[in-house]
Amino acid sequence: MNEDLRTAVEDQLPRIRTELAELVSFRSVADARQYPPQECERAATWVRDRFGELGFTNLALYPTADGSKAVYGERRAAGNGHSPTVLLYAHYDVQPPLDEKAWHTPPFELTEVDGRWYGRGAADCKGNILMHLTALRALGDDIPVNLKLIVEGSEEQGTGGLEEFVPEHVDLLRADAILVCDTGNAAVGVPTVTTSLRGLVNVVVTVAALSSEMHSGMFGGPAPDALAALVRMLSSLRDEQGNTTITGLDASQRWHGVDYPADQFRADAHVLDGVSLLGSGSVADMLWARPAVTILGIDCPPVVGSAAAIQPSSRARLNLRIPPGIEPGAAYDALSAHLRAAAPWNVRVTVERESAGSPFEVGTDGRAYAALREAFRESYGRDMTTEGQGGSIPLCNVFAETYPDAEIVLMGVEEPKALIHAPNESVDPSEITHMALAEALFLRGYATA
């Protein structure tokens, strides 16, 4: 029977490509300053209609607090009414293409190159929507669990629309298992679930030293330079090896799951030849178990057009990623205190908290994970592994707080070569078919696990 299911998935490959091309063509960036809102509306309607063809009922486009719309639907299990309920999650909005000149193919036109399908959202997260559709079509009428669907429209903007929606619609989304399909495998062909997510704290630090720009020839030397002060403060956030060194934050934790080979990471991260990786720990330690600070932007004069003047003020936007075990409030307090203590020359410092999100960690010893292990083994022919993820998905914390008894699974068709959020995003079509088969096998196995 499992071979019949495999055939039912693989036979859909032409349809997968056609439908993914349709979905990728929608410029569904949830930012009305850049793209027409109608593009997100079209994508949402497309998702609603495709799941409607699969027998989902009570389909609706629910408005969320941030102005986006989430697609909801449900489908009852075949047979008795005692089946478990599985919530399927994905998002239809995408990152902007960024530098379109850096793309080798049109960003909103699905294009095959060397066996991979390129296009914005091909992996993150429209490929996961096709994974859901393919799995359910392969099962046909024989779906032995109750299904709920939620596909949001503003995940990439981080505006928290669904994070507010969930607590306001507790019964609507209640489930025994939640498949958060917005991550992926450690590599193509390596079935992986994500068990750890870093949280984040974003701050803007401002340094002020003078009330006006001053001529560097007439006043340079004794006059305090706000930009130079900021540079000194920022340099204190890492040591010579590149370890994050924020006073009060533990930067010695170790990762005990799957390793991330340094050579693979160098290739995945596009590190230039001869440039060293950062930190005293392994790649996995640095990426998934320890805090990491990144300078996202600095306000300062550009080189072209700059004047011979001392800068009276300057500011920087910082992103601090934190592993499980560190709370965002404590991380903000530590970062703020560190920056103030590192400020030279009694310059004036303000640290504004821009956003924050808690880290997330999940156990894998439940009934859903037992069924998933078997499904992955059957689909991929190898055992499931686990990894962390350096990014943050605040919705997972909301799910965990709202449904403490639900098992939360993070999986999907993304993998390092997909280059999500970067130019030239792509998906390996074999990941869609393998993951769709795994999902179908899971839904069948979970009913009797």
C-alpha positions, 0 to 999 in steps of 0.5 A: 500500500505504501508503494501505491502512495509513493506512486500517487505522489510521484505521478503528481510532479507535473502538476506540482510544477504547474501549480507552484509556478502559478503560486510563485507568480503572485508577488505576495510580499505583505508590504503595501509600500512595495507591492499591491495588496491585491497580490496577497489577496490573489495568493490567499484566494488561490490557496483557499480554492485549491484546498476547497477542491480537496473537500475542506469545508468552512473555508474562509479568509480571516482578517488578522490584526496586521491587515493580512488575511489567513486562510482557514479550512477543515476536513473531517476524518473518514470513519469514526469521530475519535480520530486525532486532529492535525493542524497544517500550517504554512504561509503564502507571503514571501520576502521581497526579491531584494536585488533583482539584478542579482537573480539569474532568473526572473524572481516571480517566474518559476524557472528550472535550472540544473534540476532545481526550480527557482523563484521567490517563495519556491521553497519558503513557503509556497513549496510547503503549500504544494507539499500539503496539497500533494500529500492530501491528493495522494491520500484521496478520500482515505484520510484517517485524521481530522484536519485543520488548515491555517495559511497566513499572509504576513509571516515574513514581515514579522508583524504578528498577525497570526500570533494575535489571531491564535489566542483569540480563536483557541477552539478554531485551531485546537489540535493534537499535533501541529505541523509547522511547515516552514523549515526543512532538512539539513541537506537534500535527502536528509529527513530532518525536524527542527527542535530548537529555534533562537529567539531575538532582540532587536535594538537601536543604539544612539550615541550623541556627543556634540550639538552640531557637526564640527570641522575636523581640522579646527576641532578634531582631536579633543572634540568627541566623535560620536561615530568613533565612540559607536565603533568602539562600543560595537567592537566590544560585542565580539572578541578576537575569535568572533565570539559574542561577548555581551556581559551577563549572557552565557556564550559557552553552551554546546549543541548536542544534536546533529553536527553541521560540518564546517565545510558544508557551512562555508559553502552554504553561507557563501564564505569567501576563500581564506576568510575564517569562521567565527567563534571558539565552538563548533558551527552547531554550537555557534549557530544553535546554542549560543547568543549571536549579535549582528550589526544590521545597519549604521547611520553615518555619512556615505563615503561619496559626498562625506565632508571633513566633519566630526559626527555629532551623533550616530546610531546602529540597529542590532540583532541579537539572537538568543538560544533556549535558556535565555529570555528576551527581557534578560537579553535586552537588559544585558545588551543595553547595560553592556553598550552603556558600559562600553561607551567611551568619553561619557558620550550620551547613549540611548538604547531603544528596544525595537522587537523581541521574541522568545527562543523555542525548544520542543521534545520529540518523544510523543506519539506524533514524533513516533509516527513521523520517524516511521514516515520519514524512514519509509519516504527517504530510506533513512532515519530522521535527524534533528537540528536547530535553526538560527532563525526565529518563529515566534508563532511556535511559542504562541502555539505552545502556550495556547495548546500545551498538550499539542505536539509541535513539529517543524519540518518542510521542503527548505534546505541550505541550497534553497537560499531562502530570503536571498536572491536566487531562491530555489527548491529541489523538486525531490524534496517536495515529493519526499516530504509530501510522501512523508506527510501522507504516511504520517497522517496515515500512521498517526491515526493508529500510533 
